[in-house]
Amino acid sequence: MQTVTQDDIYLLYNHNKSLYVKIELLRKESPTSFSVVDTVEGNLVSGDYSEDADSDVRRTLSLVMMITDKSYTVGEFNRVWIDKYIRVYMGQKESRTKLIHWYKKGIYVIDSAETTYSAEDNSITLSCSDLVATMDGTHGGDIDATTIKIPAGSIIREAMIQTLTQLGGWGNYRVDDLGEYTCLDGIVKDYLQRR
């Protein structure tokens, strides 16, 4: 979690906002770690970020950014391709110091990518989904065909973690206990039955 500083508050009051985007191209090294392959920076032309609590894939992102290097064209054997993961940072330039403040927006998979490289327009367009897309069939994986047996009396949190680690191949996760505040020893007498 990021701590809000006074500089962050000053950025809110800027009348003219200069927005930037930085993308780290990532390779999945293990279930718990990514390595940075490359970094792409450019001016943000347009973008759309949404969070939907009613969807399996809760966070989606699409953006168009200006690029100055032809090596960032989209292609199967190029730097930008749908087999990469990306970590997205949104930046805003502070008008007083001219420094760009970067804010993490998460790790995504690339659903579609396109490059426009011409005399007038040098841009890359990306449409991305959060990492749930790797487990629900949206992007290169589907665990629906697998039968998952959860024994009666199991703790739901442990069953969810087992599904994430064994079937999804993920090691970093955050799964909170359901109704955790009412299922702790000392708060209610029947906490084990509630849990």
Secondary structure as UniProt FT lines:
FT   HELIX           6..12
FT   STRAND          19..30
FT   TURN            31..32
FT   STRAND          33..51
FT   TURN            53..54
FT   STRAND          59..66
FT   HELIX           70..72
FT   TURN            76..77
FT   TURN            82..83
FT   STRAND          85..93
FT   TURN            95..97
FT   STRAND          100..117
FT   STRAND          122..130
FT   HELIX           131..134
FT   TURN            144..145
FT   TURN            152..153
FT   HELIX           156..162
FT   HELIX           163..167
FT   TURN            178..179
FT   HELIX           180..182
FT   TURN            186..187
FT   TURN            189..190
FT   HELIX           191..194
//
